[in-house]
Amino acid sequence: MRLNAEDDGNQDADGNNITASTYGTCSLDITDLGTFTAFADLEVADVQAWVEAGLGADEVTALKTSLDAKIAETITPTSVTKTIGA
């Protein structure tokens, strides 16, 4: 699964919206395949609902909060790396 976030109120030096993303895996319960959906028939909203249910509301909230923090760090860095010399 991939979760993306975008801040359309702030742009980077190239004029692109500030973004953040996270990537991971999620196991789904397949013990009952009585309601099996063929891959070609999958809808994004259905898959999203399955993944969110598999992760649980607290984990979904934590992931979204983490992305918000990444965007905030990009907009207002708490540290900056500098190189001295050539």
PyMOL Python script that loads the backbone (N, CA, C, O; Angstrom):
from pymol import cmd

cmd.read_pdbstr("""\
ATOM      1  N   MET A   1       0.831  -1.163   0.000  1.00  0.00           N
ATOM      2  CA  MET A   1       0.000   0.000   0.000  1.00  0.00           C
ATOM      3  C   MET A   1       0.880   1.232   0.000  1.00  0.00           C
ATOM      4  O   MET A   1       1.983   1.221   0.546  1.00  0.00           O
ATOM      5  N   ARG A   2       0.395   2.274  -0.604  1.00  0.00           N
ATOM      6  CA  ARG A   2       1.097   3.551  -0.615  1.00  0.00           C
ATOM      7  C   ARG A   2       0.090   4.609  -0.210  1.00  0.00           C
ATOM      8  O   ARG A   2      -1.032   4.654  -0.713  1.00  0.00           O
ATOM      9  N   LEU A   3       0.522   5.470   0.724  1.00  0.00           N
ATOM     10  CA  LEU A   3      -0.313   6.576   1.167  1.00  0.00           C
ATOM     11  C   LEU A   3       0.415   7.866   0.822  1.00  0.00           C
ATOM     12  O   LEU A   3       1.561   8.066   1.227  1.00  0.00           O
ATOM     13  N   ASN A   4      -0.245   8.735   0.079  1.00  0.00           N
ATOM     14  CA  ASN A   4       0.341   9.995  -0.353  1.00  0.00           C
ATOM     15  C   ASN A   4      -0.396  11.161   0.286  1.00  0.00           C
ATOM     16  O   ASN A   4      -1.602  11.098   0.525  1.00  0.00           O
ATOM     17  N   ALA A   5       0.352  12.228   0.559  1.00  0.00           N
ATOM     18  CA  ALA A   5      -0.239  13.459   1.073  1.00  0.00           C
ATOM     19  C   ALA A   5       0.345  14.622   0.280  1.00  0.00           C
ATOM     20  O   ALA A   5       1.492  14.566  -0.162  1.00  0.00           O
ATOM     21  N   GLU A   6      -0.440  15.662   0.104  1.00  0.00           N
ATOM     22  CA  GLU A   6      -0.010  16.824  -0.664  1.00  0.00           C
ATOM     23  C   GLU A   6      -0.539  18.088   0.005  1.00  0.00           C
ATOM     24  O   GLU A   6      -1.696  18.149   0.420  1.00  0.00           O
ATOM     25  N   ASP A   7       0.321  19.088   0.102  1.00  0.00           N
ATOM     26  CA  ASP A   7      -0.076  20.390   0.641  1.00  0.00           C
ATOM     27  C   ASP A   7      -0.144  21.351  -0.531  1.00  0.00           C
ATOM     28  O   ASP A   7       0.885  21.824  -1.013  1.00  0.00           O
ATOM     29  N   ASP A   8      -1.346  21.640  -0.988  1.00  0.00           N
ATOM     30  CA  ASP A   8      -1.475  22.506  -2.165  1.00  0.00           C
ATOM     31  C   ASP A   8      -1.338  23.986  -1.816  1.00  0.00           C
ATOM     32  O   ASP A   8      -1.459  24.843  -2.691  1.00  0.00           O
ATOM     33  N   GLY A   9      -1.087  24.289  -0.544  1.00  0.00           N
ATOM     34  CA  GLY A   9      -0.884  25.675  -0.137  1.00  0.00           C
ATOM     35  C   GLY A   9       0.581  26.065  -0.067  1.00  0.00           C
ATOM     36  O   GLY A   9       0.899  27.237   0.139  1.00  0.00           O
ATOM     37  N   ASN A  10       1.479  25.100  -0.235  1.00  0.00           N
ATOM     38  CA  ASN A  10       2.918  25.363  -0.159  1.00  0.00           C
ATOM     39  C   ASN A  10       3.620  24.655  -1.306  1.00  0.00           C
ATOM     40  O   ASN A  10       3.338  23.495  -1.605  1.00  0.00           O
ATOM     41  N   GLN A  11       4.537  25.372  -1.943  1.00  0.00           N
ATOM     42  CA  GLN A  11       5.275  24.811  -3.074  1.00  0.00           C
ATOM     43  C   GLN A  11       6.768  24.765  -2.768  1.00  0.00           C
ATOM     44  O   GLN A  11       7.277  25.529  -1.948  1.00  0.00           O
ATOM     45  N   ASP A  12       7.458  23.845  -3.450  1.00  0.00           N
ATOM     46  CA  ASP A  12       8.906  23.767  -3.336  1.00  0.00           C
ATOM     47  C   ASP A  12       9.545  24.793  -4.266  1.00  0.00           C
ATOM     48  O   ASP A  12       8.844  25.589  -4.891  1.00  0.00           O
ATOM     49  N   ALA A  13      10.867  24.777  -4.358  1.00  0.00           N
ATOM     50  CA  ALA A  13      11.592  25.755  -5.169  1.00  0.00           C
ATOM     51  C   ALA A  13      11.222  25.686  -6.645  1.00  0.00           C
ATOM     52  O   ALA A  13      11.375  26.670  -7.368  1.00  0.00           O
ATOM     53  N   ASP A  14      10.737  24.535  -7.099  1.00  0.00           N
ATOM     54  CA  ASP A  14      10.351  24.365  -8.500  1.00  0.00           C
ATOM     55  C   ASP A  14       8.881  24.687  -8.748  1.00  0.00           C
ATOM     56  O   ASP A  14       8.403  24.561  -9.875  1.00  0.00           O
ATOM     57  N   GLY A  15       8.161  25.101  -7.705  1.00  0.00           N
ATOM     58  CA  GLY A  15       6.751  25.438  -7.853  1.00  0.00           C
ATOM     59  C   GLY A  15       5.800  24.264  -7.729  1.00  0.00           C
ATOM     60  O   GLY A  15       4.606  24.397  -7.993  1.00  0.00           O
ATOM     61  N   ASN A  16       6.327  23.106  -7.325  1.00  0.00           N
ATOM     62  CA  ASN A  16       5.481  21.924  -7.131  1.00  0.00           C
ATOM     63  C   ASN A  16       4.938  21.900  -5.707  1.00  0.00           C
ATOM     64  O   ASN A  16       5.608  22.343  -4.774  1.00  0.00           O
ATOM     65  N   ASN A  17       3.722  21.382  -5.544  1.00  0.00           N
ATOM     66  CA  ASN A  17       3.162  21.248  -4.206  1.00  0.00           C
ATOM     67  C   ASN A  17       4.051  20.351  -3.356  1.00  0.00           C
ATOM     68  O   ASN A  17       4.630  19.386  -3.854  1.00  0.00           O
ATOM     69  N   ILE A  18       4.156  20.674  -2.066  1.00  0.00           N
ATOM     70  CA  ILE A  18       4.918  19.845  -1.137  1.00  0.00           C
ATOM     71  C   ILE A  18       4.165  18.529  -0.944  1.00  0.00           C
ATOM     72  O   ILE A  18       2.956  18.529  -0.713  1.00  0.00           O
ATOM     73  N   THR A  19       4.878  17.415  -1.041  1.00  0.00           N
ATOM     74  CA  THR A  19       4.258  16.102  -0.908  1.00  0.00           C
ATOM     75  C   THR A  19       5.046  15.226   0.066  1.00  0.00           C
ATOM     76  O   THR A  19       6.203  15.504   0.381  1.00  0.00           O
ATOM     77  N   ALA A  20       4.404  14.181   0.525  1.00  0.00           N
ATOM     78  CA  ALA A  20       5.052  13.156   1.344  1.00  0.00           C
ATOM     79  C   ALA A  20       4.331  11.852   1.048  1.00  0.00           C
ATOM     80  O   ALA A  20       3.159  11.857   0.671  1.00  0.00           O
ATOM     81  N   SER A  21       5.030  10.735   1.217  1.00  0.00           N
ATOM     82  CA  SER A  21       4.389   9.444   1.008  1.00  0.00           C
ATOM     83  C   SER A  21       5.018   8.401   1.914  1.00  0.00           C
ATOM     84  O   SER A  21       6.132   8.567   2.410  1.00  0.00           O
ATOM     85  N   THR A  22       4.284   7.339   2.114  1.00  0.00           N
ATOM     86  CA  THR A  22       4.783   6.193   2.859  1.00  0.00           C
ATOM     87  C   THR A  22       4.329   4.943   2.131  1.00  0.00           C
ATOM     88  O   THR A  22       3.304   4.941   1.450  1.00  0.00           O
ATOM     89  N   TYR A  23       5.101   3.888   2.281  1.00  0.00           N
ATOM     90  CA  TYR A  23       4.845   2.652   1.541  1.00  0.00           C
ATOM     91  C   TYR A  23       4.961   1.481   2.500  1.00  0.00           C
ATOM     92  O   TYR A  23       5.837   1.475   3.365  1.00  0.00           O
ATOM     93  N   GLY A  24       4.105   0.506   2.363  1.00  0.00           N
ATOM     94  CA  GLY A  24       4.180  -0.669   3.215  1.00  0.00           C
ATOM     95  C   GLY A  24       3.317  -1.782   2.672  1.00  0.00           C
ATOM     96  O   GLY A  24       2.823  -1.721   1.546  1.00  0.00           O
ATOM     97  N   THR A  25       3.149  -2.785   3.481  1.00  0.00           N
ATOM     98  CA  THR A  25       2.321  -3.918   3.101  1.00  0.00           C
ATOM     99  C   THR A  25       1.219  -4.102   4.132  1.00  0.00           C
ATOM    100  O   THR A  25       1.319  -3.631   5.265  1.00  0.00           O
ATOM    101  N   CYS A  26       0.192  -4.780   3.727  1.00  0.00           N
ATOM    102  CA  CYS A  26      -0.943  -5.044   4.603  1.00  0.00           C
ATOM    103  C   CYS A  26      -1.492  -6.416   4.252  1.00  0.00           C
ATOM    104  O   CYS A  26      -1.750  -6.703   3.084  1.00  0.00           O
ATOM    105  N   SER A  27      -1.668  -7.247   5.237  1.00  0.00           N
ATOM    106  CA  SER A  27      -2.261  -8.563   5.019  1.00  0.00           C
ATOM    107  C   SER A  27      -3.775  -8.453   5.119  1.00  0.00           C
ATOM    108  O   SER A  27      -4.303  -7.749   5.980  1.00  0.00           O
ATOM    109  N   LEU A  28      -4.451  -9.142   4.247  1.00  0.00           N
ATOM    110  CA  LEU A  28      -5.908  -9.151   4.261  1.00  0.00           C
ATOM    111  C   LEU A  28      -6.397 -10.542   4.629  1.00  0.00           C
ATOM    112  O   LEU A  28      -5.779 -11.545   4.274  1.00  0.00           O
ATOM    113  N   ASP A  29      -7.501 -10.589   5.336  1.00  0.00           N
ATOM    114  CA  ASP A  29      -8.099 -11.863   5.725  1.00  0.00           C
ATOM    115  C   ASP A  29      -8.741 -12.517   4.498  1.00  0.00           C
ATOM    116  O   ASP A  29      -9.677 -11.969   3.915  1.00  0.00           O
ATOM    117  N   ILE A  30      -8.241 -13.672   4.119  1.00  0.00           N
ATOM    118  CA  ILE A  30      -8.781 -14.372   2.943  1.00  0.00           C
ATOM    119  C   ILE A  30      -9.374 -15.727   3.328  1.00  0.00           C
ATOM    120  O   ILE A  30      -9.476 -16.631   2.498  1.00  0.00           O
ATOM    121  N   THR A  31      -9.764 -15.853   4.598  1.00  0.00           N
ATOM    122  CA  THR A  31     -10.318 -17.123   5.044  1.00  0.00           C
ATOM    123  C   THR A  31     -11.677 -17.408   4.427  1.00  0.00           C
ATOM    124  O   THR A  31     -12.059 -18.570   4.283  1.00  0.00           O
ATOM    125  N   ASP A  32     -12.415 -16.362   4.059  1.00  0.00           N
ATOM    126  CA  ASP A  32     -13.720 -16.544   3.432  1.00  0.00           C
ATOM    127  C   ASP A  32     -13.686 -15.887   2.054  1.00  0.00           C
ATOM    128  O   ASP A  32     -13.768 -14.664   1.939  1.00  0.00           O
ATOM    129  N   LEU A  33     -13.568 -16.690   1.031  1.00  0.00           N
ATOM    130  CA  LEU A  33     -13.514 -16.160  -0.328  1.00  0.00           C
ATOM    131  C   LEU A  33     -14.870 -16.225  -1.013  1.00  0.00           C
ATOM    132  O   LEU A  33     -14.951 -16.175  -2.240  1.00  0.00           O
ATOM    133  N   GLY A  34     -15.927 -16.336  -0.233  1.00  0.00           N
ATOM    134  CA  GLY A  34     -17.285 -16.387  -0.775  1.00  0.00           C
ATOM    135  C   GLY A  34     -17.678 -15.113  -1.493  1.00  0.00           C
ATOM    136  O   GLY A  34     -18.568 -15.121  -2.343  1.00  0.00           O
ATOM    137  N   THR A  35     -17.007 -14.004  -1.148  1.00  0.00           N
ATOM    138  CA  THR A  35     -17.290 -12.725  -1.806  1.00  0.00           C
ATOM    139  C   THR A  35     -16.081 -12.279  -2.624  1.00  0.00           C
ATOM    140  O   THR A  35     -15.808 -11.085  -2.741  1.00  0.00           O
ATOM    141  N   PHE A  36     -15.367 -13.238  -3.181  1.00  0.00           N
ATOM    142  CA  PHE A  36     -14.177 -12.956  -3.985  1.00  0.00           C
ATOM    143  C   PHE A  36     -14.502 -12.002  -5.132  1.00  0.00           C
ATOM    144  O   PHE A  36     -15.523 -12.142  -5.807  1.00  0.00           O
ATOM    145  N   THR A  37     -13.614 -11.031  -5.338  1.00  0.00           N
ATOM    146  CA  THR A  37     -13.752 -10.077  -6.439  1.00  0.00           C
ATOM    147  C   THR A  37     -12.571 -10.268  -7.387  1.00  0.00           C
ATOM    148  O   THR A  37     -11.418 -10.209  -6.958  1.00  0.00           O
ATOM    149  N   ALA A  38     -12.840 -10.490  -8.643  1.00  0.00           N
ATOM    150  CA  ALA A  38     -11.770 -10.643  -9.631  1.00  0.00           C
ATOM    151  C   ALA A  38     -10.980  -9.335  -9.733  1.00  0.00           C
ATOM    152  O   ALA A  38     -11.539  -8.250  -9.582  1.00  0.00           O
ATOM    153  N   PHE A  39      -9.678  -9.451  -9.991  1.00  0.00           N
ATOM    154  CA  PHE A  39      -8.804  -8.273 -10.061  1.00  0.00           C
ATOM    155  C   PHE A  39      -9.371  -7.222 -11.010  1.00  0.00           C
ATOM    156  O   PHE A  39      -9.368  -6.033 -10.689  1.00  0.00           O
ATOM    157  N   ALA A  40      -9.851  -7.643 -12.162  1.00  0.00           N
ATOM    158  CA  ALA A  40     -10.367  -6.708 -13.170  1.00  0.00           C
ATOM    159  C   ALA A  40     -11.591  -5.941 -12.671  1.00  0.00           C
ATOM    160  O   ALA A  40     -11.920  -4.883 -13.209  1.00  0.00           O
ATOM    161  N   ASP A  41     -12.259  -6.460 -11.658  1.00  0.00           N
ATOM    162  CA  ASP A  41     -13.469  -5.828 -11.136  1.00  0.00           C
ATOM    163  C   ASP A  41     -13.238  -4.988  -9.885  1.00  0.00           C
ATOM    164  O   ASP A  41     -14.182  -4.414  -9.341  1.00  0.00           O
ATOM    165  N   LEU A  42     -11.997  -4.912  -9.425  1.00  0.00           N
ATOM    166  CA  LEU A  42     -11.697  -4.154  -8.210  1.00  0.00           C
ATOM    167  C   LEU A  42     -11.918  -2.661  -8.426  1.00  0.00           C
ATOM    168  O   LEU A  42     -11.616  -2.118  -9.489  1.00  0.00           O
ATOM    169  N   GLU A  43     -12.442  -2.024  -7.415  1.00  0.00           N
ATOM    170  CA  GLU A  43     -12.616  -0.573  -7.402  1.00  0.00           C
ATOM    171  C   GLU A  43     -11.662  -0.003  -6.353  1.00  0.00           C
ATOM    172  O   GLU A  43     -11.468  -0.604  -5.297  1.00  0.00           O
ATOM    173  N   VAL A  44     -11.075   1.145  -6.639  1.00  0.00           N
ATOM    174  CA  VAL A  44     -10.125   1.768  -5.720  1.00  0.00           C
ATOM    175  C   VAL A  44     -10.737   1.948  -4.331  1.00  0.00           C
ATOM    176  O   VAL A  44     -10.090   1.653  -3.326  1.00  0.00           O
ATOM    177  N   ALA A  45     -11.959   2.422  -4.271  1.00  0.00           N
ATOM    178  CA  ALA A  45     -12.611   2.661  -2.974  1.00  0.00           C
ATOM    179  C   ALA A  45     -12.744   1.378  -2.166  1.00  0.00           C
ATOM    180  O   ALA A  45     -12.583   1.401  -0.945  1.00  0.00           O
ATOM    181  N   ASP A  46     -13.034   0.258  -2.826  1.00  0.00           N
ATOM    182  CA  ASP A  46     -13.156  -1.022  -2.117  1.00  0.00           C
ATOM    183  C   ASP A  46     -11.815  -1.459  -1.542  1.00  0.00           C
ATOM    184  O   ASP A  46     -11.729  -1.867  -0.383  1.00  0.00           O
ATOM    185  N   VAL A  47     -10.773  -1.372  -2.357  1.00  0.00           N
ATOM    186  CA  VAL A  47      -9.441  -1.776  -1.899  1.00  0.00           C
ATOM    187  C   VAL A  47      -8.989  -0.875  -0.755  1.00  0.00           C
ATOM    188  O   VAL A  47      -8.428  -1.355   0.230  1.00  0.00           O
ATOM    189  N   GLN A  48      -9.228   0.420  -0.880  1.00  0.00           N
ATOM    190  CA  GLN A  48      -8.860   1.345   0.186  1.00  0.00           C
ATOM    191  C   GLN A  48      -9.582   0.982   1.481  1.00  0.00           C
ATOM    192  O   GLN A  48      -8.971   0.988   2.549  1.00  0.00           O
ATOM    193  N   ALA A  49     -10.844   0.672   1.401  1.00  0.00           N
ATOM    194  CA  ALA A  49     -11.615   0.287   2.590  1.00  0.00           C
ATOM    195  C   ALA A  49     -11.057  -0.989   3.221  1.00  0.00           C
ATOM    196  O   ALA A  49     -10.967  -1.083   4.445  1.00  0.00           O
ATOM    197  N   TRP A  50     -10.681  -1.974   2.395  1.00  0.00           N
ATOM    198  CA  TRP A  50     -10.114  -3.217   2.922  1.00  0.00           C
ATOM    199  C   TRP A  50      -8.797  -2.954   3.648  1.00  0.00           C
ATOM    200  O   TRP A  50      -8.563  -3.475   4.739  1.00  0.00           O
ATOM    201  N   VAL A  51      -7.940  -2.139   3.028  1.00  0.00           N
ATOM    202  CA  VAL A  51      -6.639  -1.845   3.636  1.00  0.00           C
ATOM    203  C   VAL A  51      -6.823  -1.078   4.935  1.00  0.00           C
ATOM    204  O   VAL A  51      -6.183  -1.394   5.938  1.00  0.00           O
ATOM    205  N   GLU A  52      -7.691  -0.075   4.926  1.00  0.00           N
ATOM    206  CA  GLU A  52      -7.917   0.701   6.150  1.00  0.00           C
ATOM    207  C   GLU A  52      -8.496  -0.180   7.254  1.00  0.00           C
ATOM    208  O   GLU A  52      -8.126  -0.032   8.419  1.00  0.00           O
ATOM    209  N   ALA A  53      -9.388  -1.083   6.908  1.00  0.00           N
ATOM    210  CA  ALA A  53      -9.950  -2.005   7.902  1.00  0.00           C
ATOM    211  C   ALA A  53      -8.862  -2.939   8.436  1.00  0.00           C
ATOM    212  O   ALA A  53      -8.818  -3.232   9.631  1.00  0.00           O
ATOM    213  N   GLY A  54      -7.989  -3.401   7.544  1.00  0.00           N
ATOM    214  CA  GLY A  54      -6.895  -4.285   7.951  1.00  0.00           C
ATOM    215  C   GLY A  54      -5.899  -3.604   8.870  1.00  0.00           C
ATOM    216  O   GLY A  54      -5.391  -4.217   9.808  1.00  0.00           O
ATOM    217  N   LEU A  55      -5.619  -2.338   8.603  1.00  0.00           N
ATOM    218  CA  LEU A  55      -4.678  -1.588   9.430  1.00  0.00           C
ATOM    219  C   LEU A  55      -5.301  -1.175  10.758  1.00  0.00           C
ATOM    220  O   LEU A  55      -4.635  -1.187  11.793  1.00  0.00           O
ATOM    221  N   GLY A  56      -6.565  -0.815  10.726  1.00  0.00           N
ATOM    222  CA  GLY A  56      -7.231  -0.292  11.908  1.00  0.00           C
ATOM    223  C   GLY A  56      -7.184   1.224  11.924  1.00  0.00           C
ATOM    224  O   GLY A  56      -6.251   1.835  11.404  1.00  0.00           O
ATOM    225  N   ALA A  57      -8.183   1.812  12.515  1.00  0.00           N
ATOM    226  CA  ALA A  57      -8.322   3.277  12.518  1.00  0.00           C
ATOM    227  C   ALA A  57      -7.133   3.979  13.161  1.00  0.00           C
ATOM    228  O   ALA A  57      -6.696   5.024  12.678  1.00  0.00           O
ATOM    229  N   ASP A  58      -6.602   3.412  14.252  1.00  0.00           N
ATOM    230  CA  ASP A  58      -5.480   4.060  14.935  1.00  0.00           C
ATOM    231  C   ASP A  58      -4.243   4.105  14.052  1.00  0.00           C
ATOM    232  O   ASP A  58      -3.546   5.119  14.019  1.00  0.00           O
ATOM    233  N   GLU A  59      -3.959   3.020  13.335  1.00  0.00           N
ATOM    234  CA  GLU A  59      -2.777   2.982  12.457  1.00  0.00           C
ATOM    235  C   GLU A  59      -2.952   3.923  11.271  1.00  0.00           C
ATOM    236  O   GLU A  59      -1.999   4.594  10.873  1.00  0.00           O
ATOM    237  N   VAL A  60      -4.147   3.984  10.704  1.00  0.00           N
ATOM    238  CA  VAL A  60      -4.411   4.910   9.593  1.00  0.00           C
ATOM    239  C   VAL A  60      -4.187   6.342  10.063  1.00  0.00           C
ATOM    240  O   VAL A  60      -3.553   7.135   9.366  1.00  0.00           O
ATOM    241  N   THR A  61      -4.702   6.673  11.234  1.00  0.00           N
ATOM    242  CA  THR A  61      -4.508   8.019  11.790  1.00  0.00           C
ATOM    243  C   THR A  61      -3.031   8.301  12.023  1.00  0.00           C
ATOM    244  O   THR A  61      -2.560   9.398  11.724  1.00  0.00           O
ATOM    245  N   ALA A  62      -2.291   7.326  12.552  1.00  0.00           N
ATOM    246  CA  ALA A  62      -0.855   7.504  12.798  1.00  0.00           C
ATOM    247  C   ALA A  62      -0.097   7.734  11.499  1.00  0.00           C
ATOM    248  O   ALA A  62       0.803   8.573  11.453  1.00  0.00           O
ATOM    249  N   LEU A  63      -0.445   7.003  10.441  1.00  0.00           N
ATOM    250  CA  LEU A  63       0.219   7.184   9.149  1.00  0.00           C
ATOM    251  C   LEU A  63      -0.057   8.577   8.581  1.00  0.00           C
ATOM    252  O   LEU A  63       0.849   9.239   8.075  1.00  0.00           O
ATOM    253  N   LYS A  64      -1.301   9.010   8.667  1.00  0.00           N
ATOM    254  CA  LYS A  64      -1.656  10.341   8.162  1.00  0.00           C
ATOM    255  C   LYS A  64      -0.967  11.436   8.972  1.00  0.00           C
ATOM    256  O   LYS A  64      -0.512  12.433   8.411  1.00  0.00           O
ATOM    257  N   THR A  65      -0.890  11.253  10.281  1.00  0.00           N
ATOM    258  CA  THR A  65      -0.200  12.225  11.144  1.00  0.00           C
ATOM    259  C   THR A  65       1.279  12.286  10.792  1.00  0.00           C
ATOM    260  O   THR A  65       1.873  13.364  10.774  1.00  0.00           O
ATOM    261  N   SER A  66       1.872  11.133  10.512  1.00  0.00           N
ATOM    262  CA  SER A  66       3.283  11.080  10.124  1.00  0.00           C
ATOM    263  C   SER A  66       3.523  11.833   8.819  1.00  0.00           C
ATOM    264  O   SER A  66       4.519  12.545   8.691  1.00  0.00           O
ATOM    265  N   LEU A  67       2.625  11.685   7.854  1.00  0.00           N
ATOM    266  CA  LEU A  67       2.772  12.404   6.587  1.00  0.00           C
ATOM    267  C   LEU A  67       2.624  13.911   6.798  1.00  0.00           C
ATOM    268  O   LEU A  67       3.353  14.699   6.195  1.00  0.00           O
ATOM    269  N   ASP A  68       1.685  14.307   7.649  1.00  0.00           N
ATOM    270  CA  ASP A  68       1.540  15.733   7.965  1.00  0.00           C
ATOM    271  C   ASP A  68       2.826  16.276   8.575  1.00  0.00           C
ATOM    272  O   ASP A  68       3.240  17.392   8.260  1.00  0.00           O
ATOM    273  N   ALA A  69       3.463  15.490   9.450  1.00  0.00           N
ATOM    274  CA  ALA A  69       4.716  15.908  10.082  1.00  0.00           C
ATOM    275  C   ALA A  69       5.845  16.026   9.061  1.00  0.00           C
ATOM    276  O   ALA A  69       6.663  16.943   9.144  1.00  0.00           O
ATOM    277  N   LYS A  70       5.895  15.102   8.097  1.00  0.00           N
ATOM    278  CA  LYS A  70       6.915  15.172   7.043  1.00  0.00           C
ATOM    279  C   LYS A  70       6.748  16.437   6.206  1.00  0.00           C
ATOM    280  O   LYS A  70       7.728  17.100   5.863  1.00  0.00           O
ATOM    281  N   ILE A  71       5.511  16.763   5.884  1.00  0.00           N
ATOM    282  CA  ILE A  71       5.251  17.973   5.104  1.00  0.00           C
ATOM    283  C   ILE A  71       5.635  19.199   5.924  1.00  0.00           C
ATOM    284  O   ILE A  71       6.272  20.112   5.400  1.00  0.00           O
ATOM    285  N   ALA A  72       5.260  19.235   7.198  1.00  0.00           N
ATOM    286  CA  ALA A  72       5.608  20.368   8.065  1.00  0.00           C
ATOM    287  C   ALA A  72       7.117  20.527   8.173  1.00  0.00           C
ATOM    288  O   ALA A  72       7.626  21.648   8.186  1.00  0.00           O
ATOM    289  N   GLU A  73       7.840  19.402   8.250  1.00  0.00           N
ATOM    290  CA  GLU A  73       9.305  19.445   8.337  1.00  0.00           C
ATOM    291  C   GLU A  73       9.911  19.990   7.039  1.00  0.00           C
ATOM    292  O   GLU A  73      10.928  20.683   7.074  1.00  0.00           O
ATOM    293  N   THR A  74       9.305  19.685   5.922  1.00  0.00           N
ATOM    294  CA  THR A  74       9.778  20.214   4.644  1.00  0.00           C
ATOM    295  C   THR A  74       9.549  21.716   4.565  1.00  0.00           C
ATOM    296  O   THR A  74      10.408  22.457   4.087  1.00  0.00           O
ATOM    297  N   ILE A  75       8.401  22.160   5.032  1.00  0.00           N
ATOM    298  CA  ILE A  75       8.061  23.583   4.978  1.00  0.00           C
ATOM    299  C   ILE A  75       8.904  24.380   5.960  1.00  0.00           C
ATOM    300  O   ILE A  75       9.426  25.441   5.616  1.00  0.00           O
ATOM    301  N   THR A  76       9.039  23.873   7.184  1.00  0.00           N
ATOM    302  CA  THR A  76       9.782  24.565   8.242  1.00  0.00           C
ATOM    303  C   THR A  76      10.740  23.566   8.866  1.00  0.00           C
ATOM    304  O   THR A  76      10.414  22.958   9.886  1.00  0.00           O
ATOM    305  N   PRO A  77      11.926  23.382   8.273  1.00  0.00           N
ATOM    306  CA  PRO A  77      12.885  22.390   8.788  1.00  0.00           C
ATOM    307  C   PRO A  77      13.338  22.704  10.202  1.00  0.00           C
ATOM    308  O   PRO A  77      13.533  23.866  10.560  1.00  0.00           O
ATOM    309  N   THR A  78      13.504  21.655  11.005  1.00  0.00           N
ATOM    310  CA  THR A  78      14.025  21.831  12.360  1.00  0.00           C
ATOM    311  C   THR A  78      15.532  21.702  12.375  1.00  0.00           C
ATOM    312  O   THR A  78      16.160  22.006  13.389  1.00  0.00           O
ATOM    313  N   SER A  79      16.133  21.262  11.283  1.00  0.00           N
ATOM    314  CA  SER A  79      17.592  21.214  11.162  1.00  0.00           C
ATOM    315  C   SER A  79      17.950  21.370   9.681  1.00  0.00           C
ATOM    316  O   SER A  79      17.148  21.090   8.790  1.00  0.00           O
ATOM    317  N   VAL A  80      19.176  21.824   9.457  1.00  0.00           N
ATOM    318  CA  VAL A  80      19.659  22.026   8.099  1.00  0.00           C
ATOM    319  C   VAL A  80      21.085  21.459   8.033  1.00  0.00           C
ATOM    320  O   VAL A  80      21.900  21.714   8.920  1.00  0.00           O
ATOM    321  N   THR A  81      21.376  20.699   6.993  1.00  0.00           N
ATOM    322  CA  THR A  81      22.699  20.155   6.801  1.00  0.00           C
ATOM    323  C   THR A  81      23.515  21.111   5.947  1.00  0.00           C
ATOM    324  O   THR A  81      23.079  21.521   4.872  1.00  0.00           O
ATOM    325  N   LYS A  82      24.699  21.464   6.429  1.00  0.00           N
ATOM    326  CA  LYS A  82      25.596  22.373   5.704  1.00  0.00           C
ATOM    327  C   LYS A  82      26.900  21.639   5.417  1.00  0.00           C
ATOM    328  O   LYS A  82      27.345  20.822   6.224  1.00  0.00           O
ATOM    329  N   THR A  83      27.506  21.922   4.290  1.00  0.00           N
ATOM    330  CA  THR A  83      28.790  21.356   3.931  1.00  0.00           C
ATOM    331  C   THR A  83      29.837  22.460   3.950  1.00  0.00           C
ATOM    332  O   THR A  83      29.655  23.515   3.342  1.00  0.00           O
ATOM    333  N   ILE A  84      30.943  22.204   4.659  1.00  0.00           N
ATOM    334  CA  ILE A  84      32.017  23.185   4.742  1.00  0.00           C
ATOM    335  C   ILE A  84      33.120  22.739   3.812  1.00  0.00           C
ATOM    336  O   ILE A  84      33.515  21.573   3.810  1.00  0.00           O
ATOM    337  N   GLY A  85      33.616  23.670   3.024  1.00  0.00           N
ATOM    338  CA  GLY A  85      34.691  23.347   2.099  1.00  0.00           C
ATOM    339  C   GLY A  85      34.150  22.889   0.741  1.00  0.00           C
ATOM    340  O   GLY A  85      32.950  22.932   0.468  1.00  0.00           O
ATOM    341  N   ALA A  86      35.078  22.458  -0.080  1.00  0.00           N
ATOM    342  CA  ALA A  86      34.693  22.071  -1.438  1.00  0.00           C
ATOM    343  C   ALA A  86      34.490  20.625  -1.605  1.00  0.00           C
ATOM    344  O   ALA A  86      34.164  20.171  -2.702  1.00  0.00           O
TER     345      ALA A  86
END
""", "prot")
cmd.dss("prot")
cmd.show_as("cartoon", "prot")
cmd.util.cbc("prot")
cmd.orient("prot")
